[in-house]
């Protein structure tokens, strides 16, 4: 296997104080909307809505809402996997037995 060489990453390339870009601002607004629609017991576990200037707060907020969303989906999947109750033989509706088809030959022939 060939070795892939890459240049070292400069230490000053990551700036945690850098403002949010437009995509992250849109994502933050979307997650604020999602957090408002959560049930009150789950909404209380989410940190306070951060401003767009607070990058670390936005990271924590988005991570918390994502965690709740993933847990809710996994709980819903578990609930669907539980076996459903089947109807017993006694609960089947009783009706008239189906009549058997009339026996006969080809049309026009006498038997």
C-alpha atoms as a printed R data frame, in Angstrom:
    type eleno elety resid chain resno       x       y       z
1   ATOM     1    CA   UNK     A     1   0.000   0.000   0.000
2   ATOM     2    CA   UNK     A     2   1.305   3.438  -0.904
3   ATOM     3    CA   UNK     A     3   1.990   5.974   1.820
4   ATOM     4    CA   UNK     A     4   0.039   9.200   1.464
5   ATOM     5    CA   UNK     A     5   1.959  12.163   2.728
6   ATOM     6    CA   UNK     A     6   0.215  15.295   3.856
7   ATOM     7    CA   UNK     A     7   1.321  18.660   5.049
8   ATOM     8    CA   UNK     A     8   1.097  19.402   8.770
9   ATOM     9    CA   UNK     A     9  -1.886  21.493   9.849
10  ATOM    10    CA   UNK     A    10  -0.847  24.919  11.118
11  ATOM    11    CA   UNK     A    11  -1.683  25.503  14.784
12  ATOM    12    CA   UNK     A    12  -3.343  28.832  14.029
13  ATOM    13    CA   UNK     A    13  -5.801  27.341  11.486
14  ATOM    14    CA   UNK     A    14  -8.530  26.642  14.096
15  ATOM    15    CA   UNK     A    15 -10.125  29.659  15.725
16  ATOM    16    CA   UNK     A    16 -12.786  28.754  18.343
17  ATOM    17    CA   UNK     A    17 -13.802  32.427  18.562
18  ATOM    18    CA   UNK     A    18 -14.583  32.650  14.835
19  ATOM    19    CA   UNK     A    19 -18.178  33.784  14.191
20  ATOM    20    CA   UNK     A    20 -20.737  31.320  12.845
21  ATOM    21    CA   UNK     A    21 -21.086  31.096   9.086
22  ATOM    22    CA   UNK     A    22 -24.469  31.371   7.338
23  ATOM    23    CA   UNK     A    23 -25.006  27.609   7.234
24  ATOM    24    CA   UNK     A    24 -24.506  27.214  10.985
25  ATOM    25    CA   UNK     A    25 -26.725  30.228  11.693
26  ATOM    26    CA   UNK     A    26 -29.500  28.620   9.608
27  ATOM    27    CA   UNK     A    27 -28.969  25.301  11.393
28  ATOM    28    CA   UNK     A    28 -29.134  27.023  14.777
29  ATOM    29    CA   UNK     A    29 -32.421  28.726  13.854
30  ATOM    30    CA   UNK     A    30 -33.825  25.374  12.696
31  ATOM    31    CA   UNK     A    31 -32.814  23.677  15.945
32  ATOM    32    CA   UNK     A    32 -34.375  26.500  17.980
33  ATOM    33    CA   UNK     A    33 -37.639  25.806  16.152
34  ATOM    34    CA   UNK     A    34 -37.313  22.078  16.852
35  ATOM    35    CA   UNK     A    35 -36.609  22.725  20.549
36  ATOM    36    CA   UNK     A    36 -39.785  24.803  20.864
37  ATOM    37    CA   UNK     A    37 -41.880  21.902  19.543
38  ATOM    38    CA   UNK     A    38 -40.463  19.366  22.036
39  ATOM    39    CA   UNK     A    39 -42.606  18.188  24.963
40  ATOM    40    CA   UNK     A    40 -42.027  20.234  28.109
41  ATOM    41    CA   UNK     A    41 -40.193  17.438  29.968
42  ATOM    42    CA   UNK     A    42 -37.634  17.168  27.153
43  ATOM    43    CA   UNK     A    43 -37.500  20.916  26.564
44  ATOM    44    CA   UNK     A    44 -36.310  21.397  30.151
45  ATOM    45    CA   UNK     A    45 -33.206  19.262  29.470
46  ATOM    46    CA   UNK     A    46 -32.068  21.475  26.562
47  ATOM    47    CA   UNK     A    47 -29.686  24.341  27.405
48  ATOM    48    CA   UNK     A    48 -30.910  27.901  26.943
49  ATOM    49    CA   UNK     A    49 -31.072  29.160  23.376
50  ATOM    50    CA   UNK     A    50 -27.731  30.810  22.564
51  ATOM    51    CA   UNK     A    51 -27.178  33.890  20.454
52  ATOM    52    CA   UNK     A    52 -25.432  33.648  17.092
53  ATOM    53    CA   UNK     A    53 -22.298  35.225  18.614
54  ATOM    54    CA   UNK     A    54 -21.897  32.417  21.172
55  ATOM    55    CA   UNK     A    55 -20.253  29.667  19.109
56  ATOM    56    CA   UNK     A    56 -19.665  27.283  22.028
57  ATOM    57    CA   UNK     A    57 -23.229  27.755  23.265
58  ATOM    58    CA   UNK     A    58 -24.544  27.027  19.771
59  ATOM    59    CA   UNK     A    59 -22.441  23.852  19.649
60  ATOM    60    CA   UNK     A    60 -23.833  22.661  22.999
61  ATOM    61    CA   UNK     A    61 -27.416  23.558  22.018
62  ATOM    62    CA   UNK     A    62 -27.263  21.735  18.661
63  ATOM    63    CA   UNK     A    63 -25.629  18.690  20.296
64  ATOM    64    CA   UNK     A    64 -28.322  18.539  23.006
65  ATOM    65    CA   UNK     A    65 -31.229  18.768  20.545
66  ATOM    66    CA   UNK     A    66 -29.589  16.195  18.272
67  ATOM    67    CA   UNK     A    67 -29.131  13.828  21.230
68  ATOM    68    CA   UNK     A    68 -32.810  14.101  22.143
69  ATOM    69    CA   UNK     A    69 -33.820  13.498  18.538
70  ATOM    70    CA   UNK     A    70 -31.645  10.379  18.260
71  ATOM    71    CA   UNK     A    71 -32.954   8.980  21.574
72  ATOM    72    CA   UNK     A    72 -36.568   9.559  20.538
73  ATOM    73    CA   UNK     A    73 -36.002   7.777  17.227
74  ATOM    74    CA   UNK     A    74 -34.354   4.808  18.946
75  ATOM    75    CA   UNK     A    75 -37.225   4.602  21.455
76  ATOM    76    CA   UNK     A    76 -39.736   4.654  18.619
77  ATOM    77    CA   UNK     A    77 -37.846   1.866  16.845
78  ATOM    78    CA   UNK     A    78 -37.857  -0.257  20.004
79  ATOM    79    CA   UNK     A    79 -41.592   0.294  20.422
80  ATOM    80    CA   UNK     A    80 -42.241  -0.851  16.851
81  ATOM    81    CA   UNK     A    81 -40.182  -4.015  17.344
82  ATOM    82    CA   UNK     A    82 -42.271  -5.212  20.279
83  ATOM    83    CA   UNK     A    83 -44.551  -8.077  19.216
84  ATOM    84    CA   UNK     A    84 -48.108  -7.073  18.536
85  ATOM    85    CA   UNK     A    85 -50.960  -9.057  20.063
86  ATOM    86    CA   UNK     A    86 -52.516 -11.470  17.603
87  ATOM    87    CA   UNK     A    87 -56.174 -12.240  17.533
88  ATOM    88    CA   UNK     A    88 -57.115 -15.569  19.048
89  ATOM    89    CA   UNK     A    89 -59.164 -18.156  17.184
90  ATOM    90    CA   UNK     A    90 -62.176 -17.374  19.397
91  ATOM    91    CA   UNK     A    91 -62.291 -13.757  18.329
92  ATOM    92    CA   UNK     A    92 -62.627 -14.504  14.616
93  ATOM    93    CA   UNK     A    93 -66.043 -13.549  13.315
94  ATOM    94    CA   UNK     A    94 -68.328 -16.505  12.706
95  ATOM    95    CA   UNK     A    95 -70.299 -16.338   9.493
96  ATOM    96    CA   UNK     A    96 -72.095 -18.616   7.108
97  ATOM    97    CA   UNK     A    97 -69.843 -21.200   5.529
98  ATOM    98    CA   UNK     A    98 -69.049 -20.483   1.916
99  ATOM    99    CA   UNK     A    99 -71.068 -22.526  -0.537
100 ATOM   100    CA   UNK     A   100 -69.215 -24.915  -2.769
101 ATOM   101    CA   UNK     A   101 -69.123 -24.288  -6.473
102 ATOM   102    CA   UNK     A   102 -71.777 -26.127  -8.492
103 ATOM   103    CA   UNK     A   103 -70.539 -29.154 -10.317
104 ATOM   104    CA   UNK     A   104 -71.172 -29.359 -13.911
105 ATOM   105    CA   UNK     A   105 -69.670 -30.089 -17.242
106 ATOM   106    CA   UNK     A   106 -69.173 -27.911 -20.208
107 ATOM   107    CA   UNK     A   107 -72.070 -25.651 -21.095
108 ATOM   108    CA   UNK     A   108 -74.594 -27.317 -23.318
109 ATOM   109    CA   UNK     A   109 -73.657 -30.865 -22.393
110 ATOM   110    CA   UNK     A   110 -76.075 -33.113 -20.573
111 ATOM   111    CA   UNK     A   111 -74.785 -35.406 -17.947
